[in-house]
Amino acid sequence: MPESSGTVVVQAPEHVLKSFERDRNDGLAELVEVAKADSAINDDCDVFFETLEIKGDSACFEFANDYWLQTTKRLASTGKNIGLYLHSLDEYGAQFFLAQNPQGENFSFFAGGPDDDFEVEGGDVVTEDNLQKWLSMIPESIKKAFPQLLEIFS
């Protein structure tokens, strides 16, 4: 799997987000509990991050590895009650976009780089329709607080 980097914004109670400042494993455990997600995420996934910025009930994590990408996919597929908004880019130019609101409604798409196998990811290309649908799922407050999430790589 190629190395990925990107941004994920998580909407959750502020005390859960602040637990990431103490210890990333505690933060993940609290997030999994609030999301009522598969508890195996705590053992199978990790959330190394480069930077963390918390603004109320939202936190922006900048990452430079594949852990957040896999963790976010697992949280989105098994949990709700939290918002997850992710944009990542891998070393081959492939991009992954995911948006899930706290009610559990989500939209994601994969836009492959030149060497990617679309069937593995079930991917699409970055179209204006896909991009607009992804953007429409992101609350305005998050767009304003964390504009780095919206930086689209070409």
TIGUGU-847704 format. One record per atom (N, C-alpha, C): residue in one letter; atom name; z, x negated, y negated. Coordinates in steps of 0.05 Angstrom, whole numbers. Example, Ala and Ser with C-alpha at 12.3 -4.5 7.8 and 13.67 -1.06 7.14 Angstrom:
% residues 2
<residuo A atomo N c3 156 c1 -264 c2 114> $
<residuo A atomo CA c3 156 c1 -246 c2 90> $
<residuo A atomo C c3 156 c1 -264 c2 66> $
<residuo S atomo N c3 142 c1 -257 c2 45> $
<residuo S atomo CA c3 143 c1 -273 c2 21> $
<residuo S atomo C c3 157 c1 -258 c2 -1> $
% end
This chain:
% residues 154
<residuo M atomo N c3 0 c1 -17 c2 23> $
<residuo M atomo CA c3 0 c1 0 c2 0> $
<residuo M atomo C c3 0 c1 -18 c2 -25> $
<residuo P atomo N c3 -17 c1 -13 c2 -44> $
<residuo P atomo CA c3 -19 c1 -29 c2 -68> $
<residuo P atomo C c3 7 c1 -25 c2 -85> $
<residuo E atomo N c3 13 c1 -45 c2 -101> $
<residuo E atomo CA c3 36 c1 -44 c2 -119> $
<residuo E atomo C c3 29 c1 -24 c2 -142> $
<residuo S atomo N c3 49 c1 -8 c2 -149> $
<residuo S atomo CA c3 46 c1 11 c2 -171> $
<residuo S atomo C c3 65 c1 6 c2 -193> $
<residuo S atomo N c3 58 c1 14 c2 -217> $
<residuo S atomo CA c3 77 c1 14 c2 -239> $
<residuo S atomo C c3 72 c1 40 c2 -255> $
<residuo G atomo N c3 92 c1 47 c2 -271> $
<residuo G atomo CA c3 88 c1 71 c2 -286> $
<residuo G atomo C c3 114 c1 81 c2 -298> $
<residuo T atomo N c3 113 c1 107 c2 -304> $
<residuo T atomo CA c3 135 c1 121 c2 -318> $
<residuo T atomo C c3 141 c1 147 c2 -303> $
<residuo V atomo N c3 167 c1 152 c2 -300> $
<residuo V atomo CA c3 175 c1 178 c2 -289> $
<residuo V atomo C c3 198 c1 188 c2 -308> $
<residuo V atomo N c3 195 c1 213 c2 -316> $
<residuo V atomo CA c3 216 c1 226 c2 -332> $
<residuo V atomo C c3 229 c1 247 c2 -313> $
<residuo V atomo N c3 255 c1 246 c2 -313> $
<residuo V atomo CA c3 271 c1 265 c2 -296> $
<residuo V atomo C c3 287 c1 283 c2 -315> $
<residuo Q atomo N c3 286 c1 309 c2 -310> $
<residuo Q atomo CA c3 302 c1 328 c2 -324> $
<residuo Q atomo C c3 324 c1 336 c2 -304> $
<residuo A atomo N c3 349 c1 332 c2 -312> $
<residuo A atomo CA c3 372 c1 339 c2 -295> $
<residuo A atomo C c3 397 c1 338 c2 -314> $
<residuo P atomo N c3 419 c1 348 c2 -304> $
<residuo P atomo CA c3 443 c1 347 c2 -320> $
<residuo P atomo C c3 449 c1 318 c2 -330> $
<residuo E atomo N c3 458 c1 316 c2 -354> $
<residuo E atomo CA c3 462 c1 289 c2 -366> $
<residuo E atomo C c3 481 c1 271 c2 -350> $
<residuo H atomo N c3 502 c1 283 c2 -338> $
<residuo H atomo CA c3 520 c1 266 c2 -323> $
<residuo H atomo C c3 507 c1 254 c2 -298> $
<residuo V atomo N c3 487 c1 268 c2 -287> $
<residuo V atomo CA c3 472 c1 257 c2 -264> $
<residuo V atomo C c3 455 c1 234 c2 -274> $
<residuo L atomo N c3 442 c1 237 c2 -296> $
<residuo L atomo CA c3 425 c1 216 c2 -306> $
<residuo L atomo C c3 441 c1 191 c2 -314> $
<residuo K atomo N c3 465 c1 195 c2 -325> $
<residuo K atomo CA c3 482 c1 173 c2 -333> $
<residuo K atomo C c3 492 c1 158 c2 -308> $
<residuo S atomo N c3 493 c1 171 c2 -285> $
<residuo S atomo CA c3 503 c1 157 c2 -261> $
<residuo S atomo C c3 483 c1 135 c2 -253> $
<residuo F atomo N c3 458 c1 136 c2 -262> $
<residuo F atomo CA c3 439 c1 114 c2 -257> $
<residuo F atomo C c3 447 c1 89 c2 -272> $
<residuo E atomo N c3 461 c1 92 c2 -294> $
<residuo E atomo CA c3 470 c1 69 c2 -310> $
<residuo E atomo C c3 492 c1 53 c2 -295> $
<residuo R atomo N c3 508 c1 68 c2 -280> $
<residuo R atomo CA c3 529 c1 55 c2 -264> $
<residuo R atomo C c3 518 c1 41 c2 -239> $
<residuo D atomo N c3 502 c1 56 c2 -224> $
<residuo D atomo CA c3 491 c1 45 c2 -199> $
<residuo D atomo C c3 467 c1 63 c2 -191> $
<residuo R atomo N c3 444 c1 50 c2 -186> $
<residuo R atomo CA c3 420 c1 66 c2 -180> $
<residuo R atomo C c3 423 c1 82 c2 -154> $
<residuo N atomo N c3 438 c1 72 c2 -134> $
<residuo N atomo CA c3 442 c1 88 c2 -110> $
<residuo N atomo C c3 459 c1 112 c2 -114> $
<residuo D atomo N c3 480 c1 110 c2 -131> $
<residuo D atomo CA c3 497 c1 133 c2 -138> $
<residuo D atomo C c3 480 c1 153 c2 -153> $
<residuo G atomo N c3 463 c1 143 c2 -171> $
<residuo G atomo CA c3 446 c1 161 c2 -187> $
<residuo G atomo C c3 427 c1 177 c2 -169> $
<residuo L atomo N c3 415 c1 163 c2 -150> $
<residuo L atomo CA c3 397 c1 176 c2 -132> $
<residuo L atomo C c3 412 c1 197 c2 -115> $
<residuo A atomo N c3 435 c1 190 c2 -105> $
<residuo A atomo CA c3 451 c1 209 c2 -88> $
<residuo A atomo C c3 458 c1 234 c2 -104> $
<residuo E atomo N c3 466 c1 231 c2 -130> $
<residuo E atomo CA c3 472 c1 254 c2 -146> $
<residuo E atomo C c3 448 c1 270 c2 -152> $
<residuo L atomo N c3 425 c1 257 c2 -157> $
<residuo L atomo CA c3 400 c1 271 c2 -163> $
<residuo L atomo C c3 391 c1 288 c2 -138> $
<residuo V atomo N c3 393 c1 276 c2 -115> $
<residuo V atomo CA c3 385 c1 290 c2 -90> $
<residuo V atomo C c3 403 c1 314 c2 -86> $
<residuo E atomo N c3 429 c1 311 c2 -92> $
<residuo E atomo CA c3 448 c1 334 c2 -89> $
<residuo E atomo C c3 441 c1 356 c2 -108> $
<residuo V atomo N c3 437 c1 350 c2 -133> $
<residuo V atomo CA c3 431 c1 370 c2 -153> $
<residuo V atomo C c3 404 c1 384 c2 -146> $
<residuo A atomo N c3 385 c1 369 c2 -136> $
<residuo A atomo CA c3 359 c1 380 c2 -129> $
<residuo A atomo C c3 359 c1 395 c2 -103> $
<residuo K atomo N c3 381 c1 393 c2 -88> $
<residuo K atomo CA c3 383 c1 405 c2 -62> $
<residuo K atomo C c3 359 c1 396 c2 -44> $
<residuo A atomo N c3 353 c1 370 c2 -48> $
<residuo A atomo CA c3 331 c1 358 c2 -33> $
<residuo A atomo C c3 341 c1 346 c2 -7> $
<residuo D atomo N c3 322 c1 337 c2 9> $
<residuo D atomo CA c3 328 c1 325 c2 35> $
<residuo D atomo C c3 346 c1 301 c2 32> $
<residuo S atomo N c3 370 c1 303 c2 44> $
<residuo S atomo CA c3 390 c1 281 c2 40> $
<residuo S atomo C c3 380 c1 255 c2 52> $
<residuo A atomo N c3 361 c1 255 c2 70> $
<residuo A atomo CA c3 350 c1 230 c2 81> $
<residuo A atomo C c3 337 c1 213 c2 60> $
<residuo I atomo N c3 331 c1 225 c2 37> $
<residuo I atomo CA c3 319 c1 209 c2 14> $
<residuo I atomo C c3 338 c1 186 c2 7> $
<residuo N atomo N c3 364 c1 191 c2 9> $
<residuo N atomo CA c3 384 c1 171 c2 2> $
<residuo N atomo C c3 382 c1 146 c2 19> $
<residuo D atomo N c3 374 c1 150 c2 44> $
<residuo D atomo CA c3 371 c1 127 c2 63> $
<residuo D atomo C c3 343 c1 115 c2 63> $
<residuo D atomo N c3 323 c1 132 c2 58> $
<residuo D atomo CA c3 295 c1 124 c2 62> $
<residuo D atomo C c3 282 c1 114 c2 36> $
<residuo C atomo N c3 293 c1 120 c2 13> $
<residuo C atomo CA c3 280 c1 115 c2 -12> $
<residuo C atomo C c3 298 c1 98 c2 -31> $
<residuo D atomo N c3 285 c1 88 c2 -52> $
<residuo D atomo CA c3 300 c1 72 c2 -71> $
<residuo D atomo C c3 288 c1 77 c2 -99> $
<residuo V atomo N c3 302 c1 69 c2 -119> $
<residuo V atomo CA c3 294 c1 75 c2 -146> $
<residuo V atomo C c3 298 c1 51 c2 -165> $
<residuo F atomo N c3 288 c1 28 c2 -157> $
<residuo F atomo CA c3 289 c1 4 c2 -175> $
<residuo F atomo C c3 274 c1 12 c2 -200> $
<residuo F atomo N c3 285 c1 4 c2 -223> $
<residuo F atomo CA c3 272 c1 10 c2 -248> $
<residuo F atomo C c3 275 c1 -14 c2 -267> $
<residuo E atomo N c3 255 c1 -16 c2 -285> $
<residuo E atomo CA c3 255 c1 -37 c2 -305> $
<residuo E atomo C c3 272 c1 -29 c2 -329> $
<residuo T atomo N c3 268 c1 -5 c2 -339> $
<residuo T atomo CA c3 283 c1 5 c2 -361> $
<residuo T atomo C c3 291 c1 34 c2 -356> $
<residuo L atomo N c3 312 c1 43 c2 -370> $
<residuo L atomo CA c3 321 c1 70 c2 -369> $
<residuo L atomo C c3 329 c1 79 c2 -397> $
<residuo E atomo N c3 318 c1 102 c2 -405> $
<residuo E atomo CA c3 325 c1 113 c2 -432> $
<residuo E atomo C c3 333 c1 142 c2 -427> $
<residuo I atomo N c3 357 c1 149 c2 -435> $
<residuo I atomo CA c3 368 c1 176 c2 -431> $
<residuo I atomo C c3 370 c1 190 c2 -458> $
<residuo K atomo N c3 359 c1 214 c2 -459> $
<residuo K atomo CA c3 360 c1 231 c2 -483> $
<residuo K atomo C c3 369 c1 259 c2 -473> $
<residuo G atomo N c3 394 c1 264 c2 -475> $
<residuo G atomo CA c3 405 c1 291 c2 -466> $
<residuo G atomo C c3 401 c1 295 c2 -437> $
<residuo D atomo N c3 387 c1 316 c2 -430> $
<residuo D atomo CA c3 383 c1 323 c2 -402> $
<residuo D atomo C c3 357 c1 312 c2 -390> $
<residuo S atomo N c3 346 c1 291 c2 -403> $
<residuo S atomo CA c3 321 c1 278 c2 -394> $
<residuo S atomo C c3 325 c1 248 c2 -394> $
<residuo A atomo N c3 313 c1 235 c2 -375> $
<residuo A atomo CA c3 314 c1 206 c2 -373> $
<residuo A atomo C c3 287 c1 195 c2 -366> $
<residuo C atomo N c3 279 c1 173 c2 -379> $
<residuo C atomo CA c3 254 c1 160 c2 -374> $
<residuo C atomo C c3 259 c1 134 c2 -360> $
<residuo F atomo N c3 247 c1 131 c2 -337> $
<residuo F atomo CA c3 249 c1 107 c2 -321> $
<residuo F atomo C c3 221 c1 93 c2 -321> $
<residuo E atomo N c3 221 c1 68 c2 -328> $
<residuo E atomo CA c3 196 c1 52 c2 -326> $
<residuo E atomo C c3 200 c1 36 c2 -300> $
<residuo F atomo N c3 179 c1 36 c2 -284> $
<residuo F atomo CA c3 181 c1 22 c2 -258> $
<residuo F atomo C c3 157 c1 4 c2 -253> $
<residuo A atomo N c3 161 c1 -16 c2 -236> $
<residuo A atomo CA c3 140 c1 -35 c2 -229> $
<residuo A atomo C c3 140 c1 -41 c2 -199> $
<residuo N atomo N c3 141 c1 -19 c2 -184> $
<residuo N atomo CA c3 141 c1 -21 c2 -155> $
<residuo N atomo C c3 133 c1 6 c2 -143> $
<residuo D atomo N c3 132 c1 8 c2 -117> $
<residuo D atomo CA c3 124 c1 34 c2 -105> $
<residuo D atomo C c3 147 c1 53 c2 -99> $
<residuo Y atomo N c3 171 c1 44 c2 -103> $
<residuo Y atomo CA c3 194 c1 60 c2 -95> $
<residuo Y atomo C c3 196 c1 87 c2 -110> $
<residuo W atomo N c3 192 c1 86 c2 -136> $
<residuo W atomo CA c3 194 c1 111 c2 -151> $
<residuo W atomo C c3 172 c1 131 c2 -143> $
<residuo L atomo N c3 149 c1 121 c2 -138> $
<residuo L atomo CA c3 127 c1 138 c2 -131> $
<residuo L atomo C c3 133 c1 153 c2 -105> $
<residuo Q atomo N c3 143 c1 139 c2 -85> $
<residuo Q atomo CA c3 149 c1 152 c2 -59> $
<residuo Q atomo C c3 174 c1 170 c2 -62> $
<residuo T atomo N c3 194 c1 161 c2 -77> $
<residuo T atomo CA c3 218 c1 177 c2 -81> $
<residuo T atomo C c3 211 c1 203 c2 -96> $
<residuo T atomo N c3 195 c1 201 c2 -116> $
<residuo T atomo CA c3 188 c1 225 c2 -132> $
<residuo T atomo C c3 172 c1 245 c2 -115> $
<residuo K atomo N c3 154 c1 235 c2 -99> $
<residuo K atomo CA c3 139 c1 253 c2 -81> $
<residuo K atomo C c3 158 c1 267 c2 -62> $
<residuo R atomo N c3 178 c1 253 c2 -51> $
<residuo R atomo CA c3 197 c1 265 c2 -32> $
<residuo R atomo C c3 215 c1 285 c2 -47> $
<residuo L atomo N c3 224 c1 278 c2 -71> $
<residuo L atomo CA c3 240 c1 297 c2 -86> $
<residuo L atomo C c3 225 c1 323 c2 -92> $
<residuo A atomo N c3 200 c1 319 c2 -100> $
<residuo A atomo CA c3 183 c1 342 c2 -107> $
<residuo A atomo C c3 177 c1 360 c2 -83> $
<residuo S atomo N c3 174 c1 348 c2 -60> $
<residuo S atomo CA c3 167 c1 364 c2 -36> $
<residuo S atomo C c3 191 c1 378 c2 -23> $
<residuo T atomo N c3 215 c1 368 c2 -29> $
<residuo T atomo CA c3 238 c1 380 c2 -15> $
<residuo T atomo C c3 259 c1 392 c2 -34> $
<residuo G atomo N c3 256 c1 387 c2 -60> $
<residuo G atomo CA c3 277 c1 396 c2 -78> $
<residuo G atomo C c3 266 c1 413 c2 -101> $
<residuo K atomo N c3 285 c1 424 c2 -116> $
<residuo K atomo CA c3 279 c1 437 c2 -142> $
<residuo K atomo C c3 304 c1 435 c2 -159> $
<residuo N atomo N c3 306 c1 450 c2 -180> $
<residuo N atomo CA c3 328 c1 449 c2 -199> $
<residuo N atomo C c3 327 c1 424 c2 -218> $
<residuo I atomo N c3 306 c1 407 c2 -214> $
<residuo I atomo CA c3 303 c1 384 c2 -232> $
<residuo I atomo C c3 274 c1 384 c2 -240> $
<residuo G atomo N c3 268 c1 371 c2 -263> $
<residuo G atomo CA c3 241 c1 367 c2 -272> $
<residuo G atomo C c3 233 c1 338 c2 -265> $
<residuo L atomo N c3 209 c1 335 c2 -256> $
<residuo L atomo CA c3 198 c1 308 c2 -249> $
<residuo L atomo C c3 170 c1 306 c2 -262> $
<residuo Y atomo N c3 166 c1 285 c2 -278> $
<residuo Y atomo CA c3 141 c1 282 c2 -291> $
<residuo Y atomo C c3 133 c1 252 c2 -289> $
<residuo L atomo N c3 112 c1 247 c2 -274> $
<residuo L atomo CA c3 106 c1 219 c2 -266> $
<residuo L atomo C c3 76 c1 213 c2 -272> $
<residuo H atomo N c3 72 c1 188 c2 -281> $
<residuo H atomo CA c3 45 c1 177 c2 -283> $
<residuo H atomo C c3 46 c1 149 c2 -274> $
<residuo S atomo N c3 31 c1 141 c2 -254> $
<residuo S atomo CA c3 31 c1 114 c2 -244> $
<residuo S atomo C c3 3 c1 103 c2 -242> $
<residuo L atomo N c3 1 c1 77 c2 -241> $
<residuo L atomo CA c3 -24 c1 62 c2 -239> $
<residuo L atomo C c3 -19 c1 40 c2 -218> $
<residuo D atomo N c3 -38 c1 37 c2 -199> $
<residuo D atomo CA c3 -34 c1 15 c2 -180> $
<residuo D atomo C c3 -52 c1 -8 c2 -187> $
<residuo E atomo N c3 -49 c1 -30 c2 -172> $
<residuo E atomo CA c3 -63 c1 -55 c2 -179> $
<residuo E atomo C c3 -93 c1 -53 c2 -176> $
<residuo Y atomo N c3 -103 c1 -32 c2 -163> $
<residuo Y atomo CA c3 -132 c1 -28 c2 -160> $
<residuo Y atomo C c3 -144 c1 -8 c2 -180> $
<residuo G atomo N c3 -127 c1 2 c2 -197> $
<residuo G atomo CA c3 -136 c1 21 c2 -218> $
<residuo G atomo C c3 -133 c1 50 c2 -210> $
<residuo A atomo N c3 -121 c1 56 c2 -187> $
<residuo A atomo CA c3 -116 c1 84 c2 -180> $
<residuo A atomo C c3 -93 c1 95 c2 -195> $
<residuo Q atomo N c3 -94 c1 120 c2 -202> $
<residuo Q atomo CA c3 -73 c1 133 c2 -217> $
<residuo Q atomo C c3 -62 c1 157 c2 -202> $
<residuo F atomo N c3 -36 c1 162 c2 -204> $
<residuo F atomo CA c3 -24 c1 186 c2 -193> $
<residuo F atomo C c3 -9 c1 201 c2 -215> $
<residuo F atomo N c3 -14 c1 227 c2 -216> $
<residuo F atomo CA c3 -1 c1 244 c2 -236> $
<residuo F atomo C c3 15 c1 265 c2 -221> $
<residuo L atomo N c3 39 c1 270 c2 -230> $
<residuo L atomo CA c3 55 c1 291 c2 -217> $
<residuo L atomo C c3 72 c1 304 c2 -239> $
<residuo A atomo N c3 74 c1 331 c2 -238> $
<residuo A atomo CA c3 91 c1 346 c2 -256> $
<residuo A atomo C c3 104 c1 368 c2 -240> $
<residuo Q atomo N c3 130 c1 369 c2 -240> $
<residuo Q atomo CA c3 145 c1 391 c2 -227> $
<residuo Q atomo C c3 167 c1 401 c2 -246> $
<residuo N atomo N c3 167 c1 427 c2 -251> $
<residuo N atomo CA c3 187 c1 438 c2 -269> $
<residuo N atomo C c3 212 c1 445 c2 -252> $
<residuo P atomo N c3 235 c1 450 c2 -265> $
<residuo P atomo CA c3 260 c1 456 c2 -251> $
<residuo P atomo C c3 258 c1 481 c2 -232> $
<residuo Q atomo N c3 239 c1 498 c2 -237> $
<residuo Q atomo CA c3 235 c1 521 c2 -219> $
<residuo Q atomo C c3 220 c1 514 c2 -193> $
<residuo G atomo N c3 211 c1 490 c2 -192> $
<residuo G atomo CA c3 197 c1 480 c2 -167> $
<residuo G atomo C c3 167 c1 483 c2 -168> $
<residuo E atomo N c3 156 c1 493 c2 -190> $
<residuo E atomo CA c3 127 c1 495 c2 -192> $
<residuo E atomo C c3 117 c1 467 c2 -198> $
<residuo N atomo N c3 96 c1 458 c2 -184> $
<residuo N atomo CA c3 86 c1 431 c2 -188> $
<residuo N atomo C c3 56 c1 429 c2 -187> $
<residuo F atomo N c3 47 c1 407 c2 -197> $
<residuo F atomo CA c3 18 c1 401 c2 -197> $
<residuo F atomo C c3 17 c1 370 c2 -196> $
<residuo S atomo N c3 0 c1 360 c2 -178> $
<residuo S atomo CA c3 -5 c1 331 c2 -177> $
<residuo S atomo C c3 -33 c1 326 c2 -169> $
<residuo F atomo N c3 -43 c1 303 c2 -177> $
<residuo F atomo CA c3 -69 c1 294 c2 -168> $
<residuo F atomo C c3 -70 c1 264 c2 -168> $
<residuo F atomo N c3 -88 c1 254 c2 -152> $
<residuo F atomo CA c3 -92 c1 225 c2 -148> $
<residuo F atomo C c3 -121 c1 219 c2 -157> $
<residuo A atomo N c3 -123 c1 198 c2 -173> $
<residuo A atomo CA c3 -150 c1 190 c2 -182> $
<residuo A atomo C c3 -154 c1 161 c2 -172> $
<residuo G atomo N c3 -171 c1 157 c2 -153> $
<residuo G atomo CA c3 -173 c1 132 c2 -140> $
<residuo G atomo C c3 -187 c1 110 c2 -155> $
<residuo G atomo N c3 -179 c1 86 c2 -149> $
<residuo G atomo CA c3 -193 c1 62 c2 -159> $
<residuo G atomo C c3 -216 c1 57 c2 -140> $
<residuo P atomo N c3 -231 c1 36 c2 -145> $
<residuo P atomo CA c3 -255 c1 30 c2 -130> $
<residuo P atomo C c3 -251 c1 26 c2 -100> $
<residuo D atomo N c3 -227 c1 17 c2 -91> $
<residuo D atomo CA c3 -223 c1 11 c2 -63> $
<residuo D atomo C c3 -206 c1 32 c2 -49> $
<residuo D atomo N c3 -200 c1 54 c2 -62> $
<residuo D atomo CA c3 -182 c1 73 c2 -49> $
<residuo D atomo C c3 -196 c1 93 c2 -31> $
<residuo D atomo N c3 -182 c1 102 c2 -11> $
<residuo D atomo CA c3 -192 c1 122 c2 8> $
<residuo D atomo C c3 -180 c1 149 c2 -1> $
<residuo F atomo N c3 -197 c1 165 c2 -13> $
<residuo F atomo CA c3 -188 c1 191 c2 -23> $
<residuo F atomo C c3 -176 c1 209 c2 -2> $
<residuo E atomo N c3 -185 c1 207 c2 23> $
<residuo E atomo CA c3 -175 c1 224 c2 44> $
<residuo E atomo C c3 -146 c1 218 c2 50> $
<residuo V atomo N c3 -137 c1 193 c2 46> $
<residuo V atomo CA c3 -109 c1 186 c2 52> $
<residuo V atomo C c3 -91 c1 200 c2 32> $
<residuo E atomo N c3 -98 c1 200 c2 7> $
<residuo E atomo CA c3 -81 c1 212 c2 -14> $
<residuo E atomo C c3 -89 c1 241 c2 -19> $
<residuo G atomo N c3 -111 c1 251 c2 -8> $
<residuo G atomo CA c3 -120 c1 278 c2 -14> $
<residuo G atomo C c3 -127 c1 280 c2 -43> $
<residuo G atomo N c3 -140 c1 260 c2 -54> $
<residuo G atomo CA c3 -144 c1 257 c2 -82> $
<residuo G atomo C c3 -168 c1 269 c2 -95> $
<residuo D atomo N c3 -167 c1 268 c2 -121> $
<residuo D atomo CA c3 -188 c1 278 c2 -139> $
<residuo D atomo C c3 -196 c1 255 c2 -158> $
<residuo V atomo N c3 -212 c1 262 c2 -177> $
<residuo V atomo CA c3 -218 c1 243 c2 -198> $
<residuo V atomo C c3 -204 c1 254 c2 -223> $
<residuo V atomo N c3 -200 c1 237 c2 -243> $
<residuo V atomo CA c3 -188 c1 247 c2 -268> $
<residuo V atomo C c3 -209 c1 263 c2 -282> $
<residuo T atomo N c3 -205 c1 289 c2 -282> $
<residuo T atomo CA c3 -222 c1 307 c2 -298> $
<residuo T atomo C c3 -206 c1 318 c2 -321> $
<residuo E atomo N c3 -219 c1 327 c2 -341> $
<residuo E atomo CA c3 -205 c1 339 c2 -363> $
<residuo E atomo C c3 -188 c1 363 c2 -354> $
<residuo D atomo N c3 -198 c1 379 c2 -336> $
<residuo D atomo CA c3 -183 c1 402 c2 -326> $
<residuo D atomo C c3 -157 c1 393 c2 -312> $
<residuo N atomo N c3 -159 c1 373 c2 -295> $
<residuo N atomo CA c3 -134 c1 363 c2 -281> $
<residuo N atomo C c3 -115 c1 352 c2 -302> $
<residuo L atomo N c3 -124 c1 336 c2 -320> $
<residuo L atomo CA c3 -107 c1 324 c2 -340> $
<residuo L atomo C c3 -94 c1 346 c2 -357> $
<residuo Q atomo N c3 -109 c1 366 c2 -365> $
<residuo Q atomo CA c3 -97 c1 387 c2 -382> $
<residuo Q atomo C c3 -77 c1 404 c2 -366> $
<residuo K atomo N c3 -82 c1 408 c2 -340> $
<residuo K atomo CA c3 -63 c1 423 c2 -324> $
<residuo K atomo C c3 -37 c1 407 c2 -321> $
<residuo W atomo N c3 -39 c1 381 c2 -316> $
<residuo W atomo CA c3 -16 c1 363 c2 -315> $
<residuo W atomo C c3 0 c1 364 c2 -341> $
<residuo L atomo N c3 -14 c1 360 c2 -363> $
<residuo L atomo CA c3 -1 c1 360 c2 -389> $
<residuo L atomo C c3 12 c1 387 c2 -395> $
<residuo S atomo N c3 0 c1 409 c2 -387> $
<residuo S atomo CA c3 11 c1 436 c2 -393> $
<residuo S atomo C c3 37 c1 441 c2 -378> $
<residuo M atomo N c3 42 c1 426 c2 -357> $
<residuo M atomo CA c3 67 c1 429 c2 -342> $
<residuo M atomo C c3 90 c1 413 c2 -354> $
<residuo I atomo N c3 84 c1 395 c2 -372> $
<residuo I atomo CA c3 105 c1 378 c2 -384> $
<residuo I atomo C c3 115 c1 391 c2 -410> $
<residuo P atomo N c3 142 c1 396 c2 -411> $
<residuo P atomo CA c3 153 c1 408 c2 -435> $
<residuo P atomo C c3 147 c1 392 c2 -460> $
<residuo E atomo N c3 143 c1 406 c2 -482> $
<residuo E atomo CA c3 138 c1 392 c2 -507> $
<residuo E atomo C c3 161 c1 373 c2 -515> $
<residuo S atomo N c3 185 c1 380 c2 -508> $
<residuo S atomo CA c3 208 c1 363 c2 -515> $
<residuo S atomo C c3 206 c1 336 c2 -500> $
<residuo I atomo N c3 196 c1 336 c2 -476> $
<residuo I atomo CA c3 192 c1 311 c2 -461> $
<residuo I atomo C c3 169 c1 295 c2 -472> $
<residuo K atomo N c3 147 c1 309 c2 -479> $
<residuo K atomo CA c3 125 c1 295 c2 -491> $
<residuo K atomo C c3 133 c1 280 c2 -517> $
<residuo K atomo N c3 149 c1 294 c2 -532> $
<residuo K atomo CA c3 158 c1 282 c2 -558> $
<residuo K atomo C c3 178 c1 260 c2 -554> $
<residuo A atomo N c3 197 c1 264 c2 -535> $
<residuo A atomo CA c3 218 c1 244 c2 -531> $
<residuo A atomo C c3 208 c1 218 c2 -517> $
<residuo F atomo N c3 188 c1 222 c2 -499> $
<residuo F atomo CA c3 179 c1 199 c2 -483> $
<residuo F atomo C c3 148 c1 197 c2 -483> $
<residuo P atomo N c3 137 c1 190 c2 -505> $
<residuo P atomo CA c3 107 c1 189 c2 -507> $
<residuo P atomo C c3 95 c1 169 c2 -488> $
<residuo Q atomo N c3 110 c1 150 c2 -478> $
<residuo Q atomo CA c3 99 c1 130 c2 -460> $
<residuo Q atomo C c3 89 c1 143 c2 -434> $
<residuo L atomo N c3 101 c1 166 c2 -427> $
<residuo L atomo CA c3 92 c1 181 c2 -403> $
<residuo L atomo C c3 62 c1 189 c2 -406> $
<residuo L atomo N c3 54 c1 194 c2 -430> $
<residuo L atomo CA c3 27 c1 205 c2 -435> $
<residuo L atomo C c3 6 c1 184 c2 -439> $
<residuo E atomo N c3 13 c1 158 c2 -437> $
<residuo E atomo CA c3 -7 c1 137 c2 -440> $
<residuo E atomo C c3 -25 c1 138 c2 -415> $
<residuo I atomo N c3 -50 c1 145 c2 -419> $
<residuo I atomo CA c3 -69 c1 147 c2 -398> $
<residuo I atomo C c3 -85 c1 122 c2 -396> $
<residuo F atomo N c3 -86 c1 110 c2 -372> $
<residuo F atomo CA c3 -100 c1 85 c2 -368> $
<residuo F atomo C c3 -129 c1 91 c2 -361> $
<residuo S atomo N c3 -147 c1 76 c2 -373> $
<residuo S atomo CA c3 -176 c1 81 c2 -367> $
<residuo S atomo C c3 -187 c1 59 c2 -351> $
% end
